């Protein structure tokens, strides 16, 4: 009497068989682009908290934090901004490829830089979703979380994205979230529902 049928009946691998690899959760990079003080980081951190409470592996790659560490020494020229964005994109893709939901609240003002990150993900079969946090500049200026708009108005700062430096609005993002007059909870729920509908949660 052989044991193989009995083992098969209880779901155990037959002798000599290679155990099936466990299913890995599907990761994705969710790139939140928008003007300074648009609410990108606030939205990313709120969603990250909800996802962690639901048991999802999640990481937030905040643009300011990455600049302070991975991109220390870079300035704000077009070339340096592009380098910073592609570095973040590299890290995001590696994490997402291993089942992590990566939330990247990064201005990424140039369409070509965002396209380069998208292409890197596509070339490796990793999901990439561009989310435009569409907050008008006058609302961002009123929020002025870091005091950048006030410094620019006082002549203490130049090269502020969306004011005296370009911001190329995404033409066809996967999602455009309009934040004016809406709470963080409402915007977070919209993004959560969007990711759920895409089968990523």
Residue frames relative to the residue before (quaternion, step in Angstrom):
aa qw qx qy qz dx dy dz
X 1.0000 0.0000 0.0000 0.0000 0.00 0.00 0.00
X 0.2614 -0.7800 0.5476 0.1528 3.60 -0.71 1.01
X 0.4581 -0.6929 0.4907 0.2629 3.52 -1.23 0.50
X 0.4731 0.7166 -0.4335 0.2734 3.60 1.20 -0.38
X 0.6754 0.4802 -0.3340 0.4491 3.66 0.81 -0.86
X 0.6377 0.5264 -0.3354 0.4514 3.59 1.02 -0.78
X 0.6554 0.5095 -0.3105 0.4630 3.57 0.95 -0.90
X 0.6455 0.5246 -0.3158 0.4566 3.54 1.00 -0.87
X 0.6431 0.5511 -0.3240 0.4215 3.54 1.03 -0.85
X 0.7436 0.3683 -0.2273 0.5096 3.60 1.05 -0.66
X 0.6173 -0.6032 0.3277 0.3844 3.58 1.25 0.27
X 0.5014 0.6401 -0.4447 0.3757 3.60 1.20 0.18
X 0.5423 -0.6161 0.4427 0.3610 3.61 -1.08 0.59
X 0.5234 -0.6165 0.4827 0.3361 3.54 -1.11 0.68
X 0.6519 -0.5159 0.3662 0.4180 3.59 -1.15 0.53
X 0.8099 0.2482 -0.2061 0.4899 3.56 -0.90 0.97
X 0.5615 0.6048 -0.3932 0.4054 3.58 1.24 -0.23
X 0.4317 -0.6725 0.5341 0.2757 3.58 -1.17 0.60
X 0.4486 -0.6929 0.4822 0.2934 3.63 -0.70 1.00
X 0.5124 -0.6393 0.4769 0.3185 3.55 -1.04 0.77
X 0.4911 -0.6485 0.4930 0.3086 3.56 -1.04 0.78
X 0.5088 -0.6428 0.4622 0.3380 3.61 -0.96 0.76
X 0.5409 -0.6190 0.4566 0.3402 3.54 -1.10 0.69
X 0.2600 -0.7598 0.5780 0.1451 3.56 -0.92 0.91
X 0.5043 -0.6465 0.4592 0.3420 3.60 -0.90 0.81
X 0.4789 -0.6687 0.4884 0.2914 3.55 -1.11 0.66
X 0.2116 -0.7888 0.5665 0.1100 3.54 -0.69 1.09
X 0.0544 -0.7801 0.6219 0.0417 3.53 -1.33 0.13
X 0.3167 -0.6931 0.6034 0.2350 3.51 -1.28 0.42
X 0.1115 -0.7649 0.6335 0.0358 3.53 -0.84 1.07
X 0.1211 -0.8243 0.5526 0.0207 3.56 -0.25 1.30
X 0.1360 -0.7975 0.5860 0.0462 3.56 -0.54 1.21
X 0.0220 -0.8111 0.5828 -0.0439 3.55 -0.37 1.28
X 0.2873 0.7386 -0.5729 0.2090 3.54 -1.14 0.67
X 0.6985 -0.4763 0.3363 0.4149 3.56 -1.30 0.13
X 0.6356 -0.4799 0.4086 0.4458 3.61 -1.23 0.19
X 0.8278 0.1500 -0.1705 0.5131 3.57 -0.97 0.97
X 0.3587 0.7382 -0.4964 0.2828 3.59 1.17 0.48
X 0.5657 -0.5939 0.3920 0.4167 3.60 1.18 -0.52
X 0.3214 0.7909 -0.4749 0.2136 3.58 1.28 0.21
X 0.7246 0.4338 -0.2528 0.4721 3.58 0.73 -1.07
X 0.6162 0.5443 -0.3445 0.4532 3.58 1.00 -0.78
X 0.6735 0.4885 -0.2861 0.4753 3.56 0.93 -0.93
X 0.6530 0.5218 -0.3169 0.4482 3.59 0.93 -0.90
X 0.6948 0.4713 -0.2891 0.4600 3.60 0.85 -0.90
X 0.6257 0.5250 -0.3410 0.4653 3.59 1.05 -0.69
X 0.6740 0.4756 -0.2967 0.4812 3.58 0.93 -0.87
X 0.6221 0.5467 -0.3471 0.4401 3.60 0.98 -0.79
X 0.6436 0.5222 -0.3254 0.4552 3.58 0.97 -0.81
X 0.6603 0.4972 -0.3079 0.4712 3.56 0.97 -0.82
X 0.6686 0.5027 -0.3129 0.4498 3.59 0.90 -0.88
X 0.6386 0.5149 -0.3360 0.4627 3.59 0.97 -0.77
X 0.6518 0.5159 -0.3229 0.4524 3.58 0.97 -0.78
X 0.6810 0.4550 -0.2734 0.5045 3.58 1.24 -0.47
X 0.5859 -0.6306 0.3464 0.3730 3.58 1.28 0.07
X 0.4852 0.6655 -0.4395 0.3586 3.59 1.23 0.30
X 0.4184 -0.6622 0.5435 0.3017 3.61 -1.02 0.69
X 0.0796 0.8151 -0.5610 0.1205 3.57 -0.64 1.10
X 0.0467 -0.7776 0.6268 0.0198 3.55 -1.16 0.67
X 0.2353 -0.7466 0.6062 0.1404 3.56 -1.05 0.81
X 0.1235 -0.7691 0.6250 0.0514 3.57 -0.79 1.06
X 0.1210 -0.8295 0.5441 0.0342 3.54 0.11 1.31
X 0.5426 -0.6680 0.4069 0.3062 3.56 -0.83 0.99
X 0.6669 0.4991 -0.3076 0.4599 3.60 0.93 -0.84
X 0.6587 0.5070 -0.3136 0.4591 3.58 0.95 -0.83
X 0.6445 0.5111 -0.3252 0.4666 3.59 1.00 -0.81
X 0.6323 0.5349 -0.3344 0.4497 3.60 0.98 -0.80
X 0.6774 0.5089 -0.2931 0.4430 3.57 1.01 -0.79
X 0.7689 0.3172 -0.1620 0.5310 3.59 1.17 -0.47
X 0.7946 0.3170 -0.1751 0.4873 3.57 0.23 -1.27
X 0.7970 0.2674 -0.1267 0.5265 3.59 1.00 -0.80
X 0.2245 0.7792 -0.5507 0.1982 3.59 1.08 0.59
X 0.7423 0.3756 -0.2862 0.4754 3.56 -0.89 0.92
X 0.5979 0.5466 -0.3726 0.4527 3.58 1.20 -0.32
X 0.3381 -0.7277 0.5585 0.2103 3.52 -1.16 0.64
X 0.5961 -0.5775 0.4277 0.3579 3.56 -1.18 -0.61
X 0.2952 0.7192 -0.5557 0.2949 3.55 1.08 0.72
X 0.6717 -0.4793 0.3556 0.4389 3.57 -1.24 0.27
X 0.6615 0.5112 -0.3105 0.4524 3.59 0.95 -0.84
X 0.6813 0.4787 -0.2970 0.4674 3.59 0.91 -0.87
X 0.6180 0.5260 -0.3485 0.4689 3.58 1.02 -0.69
X 0.6456 0.5181 -0.3195 0.4612 3.57 0.98 -0.86
X 0.6467 0.5194 -0.3192 0.4584 3.58 0.94 -0.88
X 0.6478 0.5221 -0.3179 0.4546 3.58 0.93 -0.88
X 0.6724 0.5020 -0.2981 0.4550 3.58 0.88 -0.95
X 0.6946 0.4677 -0.2939 0.4608 3.60 0.86 -0.87
X 0.5927 0.5396 -0.3702 0.4696 3.60 1.12 -0.51
X 0.6540 0.4914 -0.3137 0.4821 3.55 0.90 -0.87
X 0.6405 0.5381 -0.3201 0.4445 3.57 1.00 -0.82
X 0.6208 0.5431 -0.3326 0.4571 3.58 1.05 -0.76
X 0.6850 0.4733 -0.2839 0.4755 3.58 0.83 -1.00
X 0.6430 0.5360 -0.3225 0.4419 3.57 0.95 -0.89
X 0.6729 0.5014 -0.3101 0.4469 3.58 0.86 -0.91
X 0.6451 0.5232 -0.3289 0.4493 3.59 0.97 -0.82
X 0.6635 0.4843 -0.3050 0.4818 3.58 0.98 -0.81
X 0.6722 0.5044 -0.3015 0.4504 3.58 0.87 -0.96
X 0.6275 0.5498 -0.3344 0.4384 3.59 1.05 -0.73
X 0.7201 0.3899 -0.2355 0.5234 3.58 1.23 -0.39
X 0.7228 -0.5152 0.2365 0.3953 3.54 1.09 0.73
X 0.5365 0.6210 -0.4082 0.3999 3.58 1.24 0.17
X 0.3304 -0.6765 0.6120 0.2422 3.56 -1.11 0.68
X 0.1266 -0.8141 0.5662 0.0249 3.55 -0.44 1.25
X 0.1261 -0.7672 0.6265 0.0546 3.55 -0.82 1.04
X 0.0603 -0.8226 0.5647 -0.0262 3.58 -0.54 1.20
X 0.0602 -0.7978 0.5997 0.0168 3.61 -0.09 1.24
X 0.2392 0.7684 -0.5292 0.2688 3.54 0.14 1.37
X 0.5323 -0.6530 0.4260 0.3298 3.61 -0.77 0.99
X 0.0736 0.8309 -0.5516 0.0041 3.59 0.79 -1.06
X 0.0461 -0.8888 0.4542 0.0400 3.60 0.64 1.11
X 0.7340 0.4341 -0.2348 0.4666 3.58 1.13 -0.56
X 0.5215 -0.6670 0.4443 0.2928 3.54 -0.86 1.02
X 0.6369 0.5470 -0.3366 0.4264 3.60 0.99 -0.79
X 0.6397 0.5184 -0.3260 0.4646 3.59 1.03 -0.72
X 0.6600 0.4891 -0.3084 0.4797 3.57 0.94 -0.86
X 0.6313 0.5321 -0.3306 0.4572 3.59 1.05 -0.76
X 0.6300 0.5375 -0.3363 0.4483 3.59 1.02 -0.76
X 0.6485 0.4973 -0.3152 0.4825 3.57 1.01 -0.79
X 0.6345 0.5269 -0.3292 0.4598 3.58 0.96 -0.83
X 0.6704 0.5086 -0.3009 0.4487 3.58 0.91 -0.93
X 0.6172 0.5360 -0.3489 0.4582 3.58 1.02 -0.72
X 0.6574 0.4986 -0.3055 0.4753 3.57 0.94 -0.87
X 0.6619 0.5171 -0.3079 0.4469 3.58 0.87 -0.96
X 0.6652 0.5263 -0.3053 0.4329 3.57 0.97 -0.82
X 0.7401 0.3604 -0.2044 0.5296 3.55 1.25 -0.41
X 0.5173 -0.6830 0.3928 0.3343 3.55 1.27 0.24
X 0.4890 0.6534 -0.4279 0.3884 3.57 1.18 0.58
X 0.4925 -0.6868 0.4491 0.2898 3.57 -0.86 0.96
X 0.0134 -0.7746 0.6318 -0.0250 3.54 -1.04 0.90
X 0.0061 -0.7985 0.6013 -0.0276 3.56 -0.82 1.00
X 0.2424 -0.7656 0.5844 0.1164 3.52 -0.83 1.06
X 0.0658 -0.7892 0.6106 -0.0044 3.54 -0.76 1.11
X 0.2031 -0.7793 0.5838 0.1029 3.56 -0.64 1.12
X 0.2111 -0.7476 0.6200 0.1107 3.55 -0.62 1.18
X 0.1228 -0.8720 0.4738 0.0025 3.51 0.17 1.42
X 0.1654 0.7741 -0.5824 0.1852 3.53 0.20 1.34
X 0.4521 -0.7038 0.4672 0.2865 3.63 -0.67 1.01
X 0.6228 -0.5845 0.3708 0.3647 3.56 -1.11 0.72
X 0.6367 0.5324 -0.3521 0.4326 3.61 1.00 -0.65
X 0.6334 0.5009 -0.3266 0.4912 3.59 1.13 -0.62
X 0.6327 0.5253 -0.3233 0.4683 3.58 1.00 -0.84
X 0.6569 0.5171 -0.3049 0.4562 3.56 0.97 -0.88
X 0.6485 0.5072 -0.3180 0.4701 3.59 1.03 -0.74
X 0.6471 0.4910 -0.3174 0.4893 3.59 1.07 -0.72
X 0.1206 0.8591 -0.4965 0.0312 3.56 0.91 -1.08
X 0.0595 -0.8662 0.4958 0.0155 3.55 0.83 1.08
X 0.7932 0.2906 -0.1407 0.5164 3.61 0.92 -0.87
X 0.5308 -0.6582 0.3983 0.3555 3.58 1.24 0.10
X 0.3677 0.7668 -0.4640 0.2480 3.58 1.26 0.27
X 0.6666 0.5051 -0.3138 0.4496 3.57 0.93 -0.86
X 0.6379 0.5178 -0.3262 0.4676 3.58 1.04 -0.74
X 0.6555 0.5019 -0.3126 0.4698 3.58 0.99 -0.81
X 0.6403 0.5143 -0.3288 0.4663 3.58 1.02 -0.76
X 0.6608 0.5102 -0.3056 0.4579 3.58 0.95 -0.87
X 0.6937 0.4632 -0.2661 0.4831 3.58 1.13 -0.66
X 0.5214 -0.6614 0.3977 0.3640 3.57 1.29 0.00
X 0.5040 0.6646 -0.4119 0.3668 3.57 1.26 0.30
X 0.7750 0.2372 -0.1046 0.5763 3.57 1.26 -0.29
X 0.0564 -0.7682 0.6362 0.0433 3.54 -1.07 0.80
X 0.7340 0.4127 -0.3000 0.4482 3.54 -1.26 0.36
X 0.3413 0.7375 -0.5151 0.2727 3.59 1.06 0.66
X 0.4735 -0.7073 0.4533 0.2649 3.55 -0.62 1.16
X 0.8154 0.2351 -0.2071 0.4868 3.52 -0.88 1.04
X 0.7021 0.3860 -0.2617 0.5382 3.57 1.30 -0.15
X 0.8020 -0.0810 0.0633 0.5883 3.59 0.53 -1.15
X 0.6709 0.3328 -0.3144 0.5833 3.55 1.20 0.67
X 0.5770 -0.6541 0.3540 0.3376 3.61 -0.91 0.84
X 0.0222 -0.7140 0.6947 0.0843 3.48 -1.37 0.46
X 0.2074 -0.7966 0.5604 0.0909 3.54 -0.55 1.20
X 0.3394 -0.7757 0.5020 0.1763 3.54 -0.28 1.32
X 0.5052 -0.6493 0.4648 0.3273 3.62 -0.86 0.88
X 0.3926 -0.7413 0.5000 0.2152 3.55 -0.82 1.02
X 0.8255 0.0470 0.0382 0.5612 3.56 0.95 -0.84
X 0.0554 0.8240 -0.5607 0.0595 3.61 0.57 1.09
X 0.6085 -0.5416 0.4186 0.4014 3.57 -1.21 0.32
X 0.7925 0.0005 0.0160 0.6097 3.57 1.15 -0.64
X 0.1178 -0.7565 0.6389 0.0750 3.54 -1.10 0.79
X 0.1228 -0.8043 0.5805 0.0332 3.56 -0.53 1.20
X 0.1856 -0.7767 0.5956 0.0873 3.56 -0.69 1.11
X 0.2138 -0.8470 0.4818 0.0693 3.54 -0.45 1.26
X 0.5038 0.6726 -0.4392 0.3177 3.60 1.13 -0.42
X 0.8481 0.1276 -0.1227 0.4995 3.56 -0.83 1.04
X 0.6552 0.4835 -0.3143 0.4880 3.60 1.25 0.20
X 0.4903 -0.6676 0.4800 0.2890 3.55 -1.15 0.66
X 0.6499 -0.4860 0.4070 0.4192 3.54 -1.33 0.28
X 0.6417 0.5405 -0.3258 0.4358 3.58 0.96 -0.87
X 0.6567 0.5096 -0.3147 0.4583 3.61 0.96 -0.82
X 0.6812 0.4797 -0.2917 0.4699 3.56 0.92 -0.90
X 0.6273 0.5307 -0.3298 0.4647 3.58 1.06 -0.75
X 0.6515 0.5145 -0.3106 0.4630 3.57 0.96 -0.86
X 0.6300 0.5287 -0.3365 0.4586 3.60 1.02 -0.74
X 0.6836 0.4756 -0.2897 0.4717 3.58 0.90 -0.89
X 0.6248 0.5336 -0.3326 0.4628 3.59 1.01 -0.77
X 0.6655 0.4972 -0.2980 0.4702 3.57 0.92 -0.92
X 0.6232 0.5428 -0.3303 0.4559 3.58 1.05 -0.76
X 0.6906 0.4675 -0.2838 0.4733 3.60 0.85 -0.93
X 0.6134 0.5366 -0.3400 0.4692 3.56 1.08 -0.69
X 0.6710 0.5080 -0.2925 0.4540 3.56 0.94 -0.90
X 0.6677 0.4756 -0.2915 0.4929 3.56 1.20 -0.52
X 0.5081 -0.6748 0.4099 0.3443 3.59 1.25 0.01
X 0.4996 0.6784 -0.4090 0.3505 3.58 1.21 0.43
X 0.7232 0.3354 -0.2324 0.5572 3.59 1.28 -0.07
